[in-house]
Amino acid sequence: MVDTPPGAGTHRGRGPHPGAGGPSQGVGAPSLGGDRLGVDRRRAAAAAAAGAAYLAALLALDHFASYPQQLLLGAATIVVFVAALTRVSAERRAQAVGVVCFATVGEVTGSLLWGVYSYRFDNLPLFVPPAHGLVFLTGLALAAALRRHELGLVAVAATGATAWGLLGLTVLPARDVAGAFGVPLLLVFLWRSRNRGIYAAVFVVVGALELYGTAIGTWQWAPELPDLGIPDGNPPSGVASGYVWFDVMALSVFAPLVRRAAGRVGGSPVGVAAD
């Protein structure tokens, strides 16, 4: 994975930096030369493509894997995640590890305890926690690759989430009331957050993986929330809001801890601003 180049989200010019997407500074264009920017975007695009390809292949292999083979997939994913962490800054590493921590708590609660969704072996596969970290890093790379088109990326995510939620309430076979509750939360972060480019990119990655994973049966969402009886989609339209919440917590909690531990570099915080 490729970290956002130094200067991204910390531009201090009097007006919006070209390509920074207006007032949002979470994934703004860095103050680097044009040739360097092109190289950085290409590297970020390659990292995003590699992350997406690995995650898709992982789900496809798990579809046919036995339990011992699933454990091997988990071990391989841990290795890939650790390798990806070596290619980003210390602050990004802390954020990715934070996503894994918060997401694992969410997985245990939502799947094992509450039963909102389940995996093939009714377990929490070993590859799932590190895969959450890879989803986050893939979203970061995609946001960096498309930093000049941040507003367009946000518009695509907001439009897609809204349309998905409305379709789930009207025409999709599985009525998706529970999922629709998560869409407004996602839209708030896409509208107000300084890191909205990252959240939009994560939505794209998560949406594609959820549709793919449920289609091939890697996991399955319950038709309604247990004990509540609220109809739920498979996958729910608002599922990306949960991922965004993991990202918000990691950006807000883990990044400041790293900054306080390491101090400030040149008098400025490292990385993007947290919301």
C-alpha positions as CSV (number, residue, x, y, z in Angstrom):
1,M,0.0,0.0,0.0
2,V,1.1,3.6,-0.6
3,D,0.6,6.2,2.1
4,T,-0.7,9.7,1.2
5,P,2.3,11.8,0.2
6,P,3.7,14.3,2.7
7,G,1.7,17.5,2.7
8,A,-1.6,15.9,1.8
9,G,-4.4,17.4,3.8
10,T,-2.0,20.0,5.4
11,H,-1.9,22.7,2.7
12,R,-1.7,26.1,4.2
13,G,-2.2,28.3,1.2
14,R,-4.6,31.2,1.1
15,G,-7.1,29.5,-1.1
16,P,-7.9,25.9,-2.0
17,H,-5.0,24.0,-3.5
18,P,-5.6,23.0,-7.1
19,G,-7.3,19.6,-7.1
20,A,-7.9,19.6,-3.4
21,G,-11.7,19.5,-3.8
22,G,-12.6,22.8,-2.2
23,P,-12.7,23.2,1.5
24,S,-12.1,19.5,2.3
25,Q,-8.5,19.1,3.2
26,G,-8.5,15.4,4.3
27,V,-7.1,14.1,1.0
28,G,-5.9,17.4,-0.6
29,A,-3.2,17.6,-3.2
30,P,0.3,17.8,-1.8
31,S,2.7,20.7,-2.6
32,L,4.9,18.7,-4.9
33,G,6.0,19.0,-8.5
34,G,3.7,17.9,-11.3
35,D,5.9,14.9,-12.2
36,R,6.1,13.7,-8.6
37,L,2.3,14.0,-8.3
38,G,1.8,11.9,-11.4
39,V,4.1,9.2,-10.0
40,D,2.5,9.3,-6.6
41,R,-1.0,8.9,-8.1
42,R,0.1,6.0,-10.3
43,R,1.7,4.3,-7.3
44,A,-1.5,4.9,-5.2
45,A,-3.7,3.5,-8.0
46,A,-1.5,0.4,-8.3
47,A,-1.7,-0.1,-4.5
48,A,-5.5,0.3,-4.6
49,A,-5.8,-2.2,-7.5
50,A,-3.5,-4.7,-5.7
51,G,-5.5,-4.4,-2.5
52,A,-8.8,-4.9,-4.2
53,A,-7.5,-7.8,-6.2
54,Y,-6.1,-9.6,-3.1
55,L,-9.4,-9.1,-1.2
56,A,-11.5,-10.4,-4.1
57,A,-9.2,-13.4,-4.5
58,L,-9.3,-14.1,-0.8
59,L,-13.1,-14.2,-0.8
60,A,-13.1,-16.4,-3.9
61,L,-10.7,-18.9,-2.3
62,D,-12.5,-19.0,1.0
63,H,-15.7,-20.0,-0.9
64,F,-14.0,-23.4,-1.7
65,A,-11.8,-23.7,1.4
66,S,-12.1,-26.3,4.1
67,Y,-11.6,-25.1,7.7
68,P,-7.9,-25.9,7.8
69,Q,-7.5,-24.1,4.4
70,Q,-9.3,-21.1,5.8
71,L,-6.8,-20.9,8.6
72,L,-4.0,-20.8,6.0
73,L,-5.9,-18.0,4.2
74,G,-6.0,-16.2,7.6
75,A,-2.2,-16.6,8.1
76,A,-1.5,-15.4,4.6
77,T,-3.7,-12.4,5.1
78,I,-1.9,-11.5,8.3
79,V,1.4,-11.6,6.4
80,V,0.0,-9.4,3.6
81,F,-1.4,-6.9,6.1
82,V,1.9,-6.7,8.0
83,A,3.7,-6.2,4.7
84,A,1.3,-3.5,3.7
85,L,1.9,-1.7,7.0
86,T,5.6,-1.4,6.2
87,R,4.8,0.8,3.2
88,V,2.9,3.5,5.2
89,S,3.8,6.0,7.9
90,A,3.7,5.2,11.6
91,E,0.4,7.2,11.9
92,R,-1.2,5.3,9.1
93,R,-0.1,2.0,10.7
94,A,-1.7,3.0,14.0
95,Q,-4.9,3.9,12.2
96,A,-5.0,0.6,10.3
97,V,-4.4,-1.3,13.5
98,G,-7.1,0.8,15.1
99,V,-9.5,-0.2,12.4
100,V,-8.7,-3.9,13.0
101,C,-9.3,-3.5,16.7
102,F,-12.7,-1.7,16.4
103,A,-13.8,-3.9,13.5
104,T,-13.0,-7.1,15.4
105,V,-15.1,-5.9,18.3
106,G,-17.9,-5.2,15.8
107,E,-17.5,-8.6,14.2
108,V,-17.7,-10.5,17.5
109,T,-20.7,-8.5,18.5
110,G,-22.6,-8.5,15.2
111,S,-21.8,-12.0,14.0
112,L,-21.0,-14.3,17.0
113,L,-23.1,-12.7,19.7
114,W,-26.0,-11.0,17.9
115,G,-26.2,-13.1,14.8
116,V,-26.9,-10.3,12.4
117,Y,-24.8,-12.1,9.8
118,S,-22.8,-15.3,9.7
119,Y,-19.9,-16.9,7.9
120,R,-19.8,-20.3,6.2
121,F,-18.5,-22.2,9.3
122,D,-20.5,-20.0,11.8
123,N,-17.2,-18.7,13.1
124,L,-15.1,-15.5,12.8
125,P,-12.6,-16.5,10.0
126,L,-9.0,-15.7,10.9
127,F,-8.6,-13.6,7.8
128,V,-11.4,-11.2,8.6
129,P,-9.7,-8.9,11.2
130,P,-6.5,-8.3,9.0
131,A,-8.8,-8.0,5.9
132,H,-10.5,-5.0,7.6
133,G,-7.1,-3.4,7.8
134,L,-6.5,-4.1,4.1
135,V,-9.9,-2.6,3.3
136,F,-8.9,0.6,5.1
137,L,-5.4,0.8,3.4
138,T,-7.0,0.1,0.0
139,G,-9.5,2.9,0.6
140,L,-6.6,5.2,1.5
141,A,-4.7,4.3,-1.7
142,L,-7.9,4.9,-3.8
143,A,-8.5,8.3,-2.2
144,A,-4.9,9.2,-2.8
145,A,-5.1,8.1,-6.5
146,L,-8.2,10.2,-7.0
147,R,-7.3,13.2,-4.8
148,R,-7.8,15.5,-7.8
149,H,-11.3,14.2,-8.3
150,E,-12.3,14.1,-4.6
151,L,-15.6,15.9,-5.1
152,G,-16.6,13.5,-7.9
153,L,-15.6,10.5,-5.7
154,V,-17.7,11.8,-2.8
155,A,-20.7,12.4,-5.2
156,V,-20.5,8.9,-6.5
157,A,-20.4,7.5,-3.0
158,A,-23.3,9.7,-1.8
159,T,-25.4,9.0,-4.9
160,G,-24.7,5.2,-4.7
161,A,-25.5,5.0,-1.0
162,T,-28.7,7.0,-1.4
163,A,-29.9,5.0,-4.4
164,W,-29.1,1.7,-2.7
165,G,-31.0,2.7,0.4
166,L,-34.1,3.8,-1.6
167,L,-34.0,0.6,-3.7
168,G,-33.8,-1.5,-0.6
169,L,-37.0,0.2,0.7
170,T,-38.9,-0.1,-2.5
171,V,-38.0,-2.6,-5.2
172,L,-35.2,-5.0,-4.1
173,P,-36.4,-8.5,-3.2
174,A,-35.1,-8.3,0.4
175,R,-36.7,-5.3,2.1
176,D,-33.9,-3.4,3.7
177,V,-35.2,-1.2,6.5
178,A,-32.3,-1.8,8.9
179,G,-29.7,-0.9,6.3
180,A,-31.5,2.3,5.4
181,F,-30.8,3.6,8.9
182,G,-27.1,3.6,8.2
183,V,-27.2,5.6,5.0
184,P,-27.9,9.1,6.6
185,L,-24.9,8.6,8.9
186,L,-22.7,7.9,5.9
187,L,-24.0,10.9,4.1
188,V,-23.3,13.1,7.1
189,F,-19.6,12.1,7.1
190,L,-19.4,12.5,3.3
191,W,-20.9,16.0,3.6
192,R,-19.1,17.4,6.7
193,S,-15.9,15.5,7.3
194,R,-12.5,16.7,6.3
195,N,-11.7,13.1,5.5
196,R,-14.7,12.6,3.3
197,G,-12.5,11.5,0.4
198,I,-11.2,8.6,2.4
199,Y,-14.7,7.7,3.6
200,A,-16.0,7.8,0.0
201,A,-13.2,5.6,-1.2
202,V,-13.8,3.1,1.7
203,F,-17.5,3.0,0.8
204,V,-16.6,2.1,-2.8
205,V,-14.3,-0.8,-1.7
206,V,-16.7,-2.0,1.0
207,G,-19.8,-1.8,-1.2
208,A,-18.1,-3.9,-3.9
209,L,-16.8,-6.5,-1.4
210,E,-20.2,-6.8,0.3
211,L,-22.0,-7.4,-2.9
212,Y,-19.3,-9.9,-4.1
213,G,-19.0,-11.7,-0.7
214,T,-22.7,-12.2,-0.2
215,A,-23.2,-13.3,-3.9
216,I,-20.7,-16.1,-3.6
217,G,-21.8,-17.1,0.0
218,T,-18.7,-16.1,2.0
219,W,-21.1,-14.6,4.5
220,Q,-24.9,-14.1,4.7
221,W,-26.9,-11.4,6.4
222,A,-30.0,-12.5,8.4
223,P,-33.3,-11.5,6.8
224,E,-34.1,-9.4,9.9
225,L,-32.3,-8.1,13.0
226,P,-32.5,-10.8,15.7
227,D,-34.8,-10.0,18.6
228,L,-35.9,-6.8,16.8
229,G,-37.7,-8.1,13.7
230,I,-36.5,-5.2,11.5
231,P,-36.1,-6.3,7.9
232,D,-32.4,-6.3,6.7
233,G,-30.9,-6.6,3.3
234,N,-28.3,-9.1,2.1
235,P,-26.1,-7.0,2.2
236,P,-27.7,-4.0,3.9
237,S,-27.4,-0.7,2.1
238,G,-26.0,1.0,5.2
239,V,-23.3,-1.5,5.9
240,A,-20.6,0.9,4.7
241,S,-21.6,3.3,7.5
242,G,-20.2,0.7,10.0
243,Y,-16.9,0.6,8.2
244,V,-16.8,4.4,8.2
245,W,-17.4,4.4,11.9
246,F,-14.4,2.1,12.4
247,D,-12.4,4.6,10.3
248,V,-13.6,7.6,12.2
249,M,-12.6,6.0,15.5
250,A,-9.2,5.1,14.2
251,L,-8.6,8.5,12.7
252,S,-9.9,10.3,15.8
253,V,-8.4,8.1,18.6
254,F,-5.3,6.3,17.3
255,A,-3.8,9.1,15.2
256,P,-3.7,11.6,18.1
257,L,-2.0,9.0,20.3
258,V,0.8,8.6,17.8
259,R,1.2,12.3,17.4
260,R,1.4,12.8,21.1
261,A,4.0,9.9,21.4
262,A,6.1,11.0,18.5
263,G,5.7,14.8,18.9
264,R,5.2,17.1,16.0
265,V,7.2,17.1,12.8
266,G,8.2,20.6,11.8
267,G,5.5,22.0,14.1
268,S,2.7,20.3,12.1
269,P,0.8,17.1,12.7
270,V,1.7,14.2,10.4
271,G,-1.0,12.8,8.1
272,V,-4.6,13.9,7.6
273,A,-6.8,15.7,10.1
274,A,-9.1,13.7,12.2
275,D,-12.8,14.3,12.6
